[in-house]
């Protein structure tokens, strides 16, 4: 009788293992399928990865009077723009005087206390991107980098 109980336990544990293994494999496979294919679909919907650098174009340094009323204030700002492709670069070269005038106009409308803050520089960056993109027809500016930014008040 004891042997029959042992055989039943062995038999039931074998059945249990044979039942559990396929269930575990199915769960792992289903989870892997969901994980791989759900992320792949999301990647296709998003914009290009920020690690992809666009075409860089140095516009040079700009020395402008700032809009301070009580003191004389100057800014020297070197600007590099990141473009979406070479076609946009050709358009920027054609419209370079207009773009440089717009940059001077935007920077000179700011006060020294405004551009000295990180928030002010970020706001200036966004305003310049928006302003230059209104000038361009083929594409646009992805980002603007200030490679030099000096403010002096006298």
C-alpha positions in Angstrom: 0.0 0.0 0.0 2.9 2.3 0.8 4.4 1.6 -2.6 1.1 2.5 -4.3 1.0 5.9 -2.5 4.6 6.6 -3.5 3.9 5.7 -7.1 0.8 7.9 -7.1 2.9 10.8 -5.7 5.6 10.3 -8.4 3.0 10.0 -11.1 1.1 13.1 -9.9 4.3 15.1 -9.6 5.3 14.1 -13.1 1.9 15.2 -14.4 2.3 18.5 -12.5 5.7 19.2 -14.0 4.5 18.2 -17.5 1.6 20.6 -17.1 3.6 23.5 -15.6 6.5 23.5 -18.1 4.3 24.2 -21.2 2.4 26.9 -19.3 5.6 28.6 -18.3 7.0 28.5 -21.8 3.7 30.0 -23.2 3.8 32.8 -20.6 7.4 33.6 -21.3 6.8 33.5 -25.1 3.7 35.7 -24.9 5.5 38.2 -22.6 8.5 38.3 -24.9 6.3 38.8 -28.0 4.4 41.7 -26.3 7.6 43.3 -25.1 9.4 43.2 -28.4 6.6 44.1 -30.7 4.9 46.8 -28.6 8.1 48.8 -28.2 8.9 48.4 -31.9 5.6 50.0 -32.9 6.2 53.0 -30.5 9.7 53.6 -32.0 8.3 54.0 -35.5 5.8 56.7 -34.4 8.4 58.9 -32.7 10.6 61.5 -34.3 14.2 60.8 -35.2 16.5 60.0 -32.3 18.2 63.1 -30.8 21.5 61.3 -31.2 21.3 61.9 -34.9 23.1 65.2 -35.4 21.9 67.4 -38.3 24.0 69.6 -40.6 25.9 72.2 -38.5 26.5 75.8 -39.8 28.5 78.4 -38.0 27.0 81.9 -38.5 29.8 83.7 -36.8 29.9 86.1 -33.9 27.4 89.0 -33.3 28.3 92.0 -31.2 25.1 94.0 -30.4 23.9 96.7 -28.1 21.3 95.4 -25.6 18.0 97.1 -24.7 19.1 98.3 -21.2 17.8 101.8 -20.5 20.0 102.9 -17.6 23.4 101.5 -18.7 25.3 100.7 -21.9 25.2 96.9 -22.3 26.7 94.8 -25.1 26.6 91.2 -26.0 28.9 89.1 -28.1 27.3 85.9 -29.2 28.6 83.3 -31.5 25.9 81.2 -33.1 25.9 77.8 -34.7 22.7 76.4 -36.1 21.7 72.8 -36.6 19.8 72.2 -39.8 17.7 69.2 -40.9 19.6 68.5 -44.2 22.0 69.9 -46.8 19.1 71.3 -48.9 18.3 73.7 -46.0 21.9 74.7 -45.8 21.8 75.9 -49.4 18.7 77.9 -48.6 20.4 79.4 -45.4 23.4 80.5 -47.5 21.0 82.3 -50.0 19.2 84.0 -47.2 22.2 84.6 -44.9 21.9 88.4 -44.7 18.2 88.2 -43.8 18.9 85.6 -41.1 21.8 87.6 -39.6 19.6 90.7 -39.5 16.9 88.7 -37.7 19.5 87.4 -35.2 20.8 90.9 -34.5 17.2 92.2 -34.2 16.1 89.6 -31.7 19.3 89.7 -29.5 19.3 93.5 -29.4 15.7 93.6 -28.2 16.7 91.8 -24.9 18.1 93.4 -21.7 21.4 92.3 -20.1 19.6 91.0 -17.0 17.4 88.8 -19.2 20.1 87.2 -21.3 22.4 86.6 -18.2 20.0 84.0 -16.8 19.7 80.4 -18.2 16.0 80.8 -18.7 16.6 84.0 -20.7 19.1 82.3 -22.9 16.8 79.3 -23.5 14.0 81.7 -24.3 16.3 83.6 -26.7 17.3 80.3 -28.3 13.6 79.3 -28.9 12.7 82.8 -30.2 15.6 82.7 -32.7 14.7 79.2 -33.9 11.1 80.4 -34.5 12.2 83.6 -36.2 14.7 81.9 -38.5 12.2 79.1 -39.4 9.8 81.8 -40.7 12.5 82.9 -43.1 13.2 79.5 -44.5 10.9 77.6 -46.9 12.8 74.3 -47.6 13.0 73.0 -44.0 14.1 74.4 -40.8 16.5 74.9 -37.9 16.5 72.0 -35.5 18.5 73.8 -32.8 20.7 76.8 -32.1 23.9 76.6 -30.1 25.6 79.5 -28.5 29.3 78.8 -28.8 30.2 82.1 -27.2 28.0 84.3 -25.0 29.5 87.3 -23.3 27.5 90.2 -21.8 29.2 93.4 -20.7 27.7 96.4 -19.0 29.4 99.8 -18.5 
